[in-house]
């Protein structure tokens, strides 16, 4: 018999356990419900909070054609690197699935572009086509680096999209503009990109978006296959071959040749890449050498030893005027704008051609020159 005046502990235990169970249930509901801070798996009625006037995503079903293990998505091209990174071609991804996944994460993408001197004339078409084709339905911040902020055009931006103008120094030589881009990107990543966006896409301005470019490109680190070299052996790549340069790649090394006009990844990874390339270029300058293709040479060296987690096909970097439209490319997504580089260079140098700040050499090599 229990002593008088003392509570019966055996009778209290079930009540305490029931109370604890109710508390856990309530806490679990608050965490897993659509209004909670954490999201559960995709199920009936899954939704996310509304960011920057973008429409709330509600995913009640995930209905799409079943992937077939024994039927490859493409048999005419390589779709996976030896280090298991996907190579993105039309037909290898489902945009609807990817859009939901990135919208659930409230992803914000930064698109950086350098519009120096006369190259600001390409900015309007670049931004207008980006509004039509780049990351549709997602939050985007355009970062325009320019020495002519008053010349940045006014372009109507959709919900959740905004533009920031960042001052850049107008170096005399286009090679210096190209190489200093890595320094400016690295510094801006530390000062603001880390706080403002999840991913960075770094692009040349003398281009236009021609078709869908979406979240299928996003990955911790991605590079884009150069249109002139995607089907050629490594011996044909225009790597820096002089051992004195920090960008040197021996003849028996190399996976692909990557284009300097379209690369990116998560902000920490892009910061590491740009900082490493800038430091390598400083070392070259101290030794009195300049890599053959400047920042692009250093980009290729970095991506050889720090493998990209995703590789973009030449759909994402093409020049139709020089290369036509081969059947292997089902879409042309990001393409060169027809231009007269010689005239642009003369207008900037008082009649003496000095080069172009973005991609004259890159475009010339796309033609095999």
Protein Blocks (a to p, Z undefined) as FASTA:
>chain_A
ZZehiacfklmmmmmmmmmmmmmmmmmmmmmpmklmbdcdddehiacddeehiacdddfb
dcdddddfklcfbfkbcfbdfkopacddehiacfklmmmmmmmnopacddddddehjllm
mmmmmmmmmmmmgoghiacddddddfblmlpccddddehiacddddddddfblklmmmmm
mmmmmmmmmmmmmmmmmbdcdddfkbcdfbdcdfklgcfbdcdddfklmmccfklpccdf
bfkbmkbccfkgcjbdcdfkbgcddfklmmmmmmmmmmmmmmmmmnopacfklmmmmmmm
mmmmmccfbdcdfkloccfklnopafklmbdfbdcddddfklmmmmmnoopagbjfklmm
mmmmmnoZZ
